[in-house]
């Protein structure tokens, strides 16, 4: 049996390791095709390399490519870019990214784990030096190499997760930072009142925020010197573009493969595409949203690793379902922790859910023990059934603990009343006798 995997990072290598561990075949061949040169690394750690918290991009590499080759017997290839999948002939075609030499590989079973690429709109002069995205280790090294003492003003286009993390880390590196946001709030996945707290934190730390302006292009001789929008122009020494990602599926015939509105591959609960013997996982594939009860596209590292594991098991005949996700994420932004799971109020409105919400402010520890760690919980629930739909949390302590409890409750379809029955840990240094989650839940009854 010959397994071919397109992509050498989270989803791809999670699948490859499951094949290694679970296959009982005597004649087993695993070929992984990675467009770049680096395998299996933690992309979410890259902003902290720029800020200096993590000393080197080497520190975020989980396993080197040679480890996959020598220890696990995987034919792990680098600089192999796939340009075509012929599902009729069960062939993968591509080229070597350095030499241009073509290659063709047969497969018995194929996993597409090609990830996603940062989007760069067709802005004027977007090819100027000093304009970057952040997704890979080479992206990070390029920024570090460019970011000498002459770079003072950094402009970030986009105020989402990466934009905010990079704003903090550029500031930690001693740079002046501006964020240009096309909409009227930072972090568009949360509600406006939560975003207001993020805005205040940004201003407190000297981040300039520009709202409701759309970037049109850049100016400069050989390197970027200005960014101009539909309303103004701004001097800058470096630009980071962070306006979302696009699934890497353009090498697939979309008349053959079923794809979603963003180009993501549609898969079933076993990670199978509509094409026989072809599976997909990670940022190039959809994820089943348990709250919305339909396929969604929320590309996160947690989802990629789980989907890769599930795909790998199914590739070797072990029936394993991907149970879906609830869209849980967390972000550190200076002194704030910002967490979200499920859907927000504005998402509930757009989905026409009958909803209500409660917003509660508390301390993350017993009030008489410490009043320093403030925490705001905004809980969204079905107005008829009281079933939890989502939550947003923001504060300077205790966010991660409560977020994970709420994500678990949401995953299992609990009501706000059932949250009161949870046996949560209590001691004054960690909590009050009623956890802030339960304090908020009481207000829904």
Secondary structure as UniProt FT lines:
FT   STRAND          2..6
FT   HELIX           10..22
FT   STRAND          29..33
FT   HELIX           43..45
FT   HELIX           46..51
FT   HELIX           57..60
FT   HELIX           65..70
FT   TURN            71..72
FT   STRAND          75..77
FT   STRAND          80..86
FT   TURN            87..90
FT   STRAND          91..96
FT   TURN            97..99
FT   STRAND          102..106
FT   STRAND          109..112
FT   STRAND          116..118
FT   TURN            125..127
FT   STRAND          131..132
FT   HELIX           137..146
FT   TURN            149..150
FT   STRAND          153..157
FT   HELIX           161..172
FT   TURN            173..174
FT   STRAND          176..181
FT   TURN            188..189
FT   HELIX           192..204
FT   TURN            205..206
FT   STRAND          208..211
FT   STRAND          215..219
FT   STRAND          226..229
FT   STRAND          233..235
FT   STRAND          238..241
FT   STRAND          245..247
FT   TURN            250..251
FT   TURN            254..256
FT   TURN            261..262
FT   TURN            269..270
FT   TURN            276..277
FT   STRAND          278..280
FT   HELIX           282..284
FT   STRAND          287..289
FT   TURN            290..293
FT   STRAND          294..296
FT   HELIX           301..315
FT   TURN            316..317
FT   STRAND          329..333
FT   TURN            334..335
FT   STRAND          336..342
FT   HELIX           345..350
FT   TURN            351..352
FT   STRAND          355..363
FT   TURN            367..369
FT   STRAND          374..382
FT   TURN            383..385
FT   STRAND          387..395
FT   HELIX           399..411
FT   TURN            412..413
FT   HELIX           416..419
FT   TURN            420..421
FT   TURN            428..430
FT   HELIX           436..442
FT   TURN            443..444
//
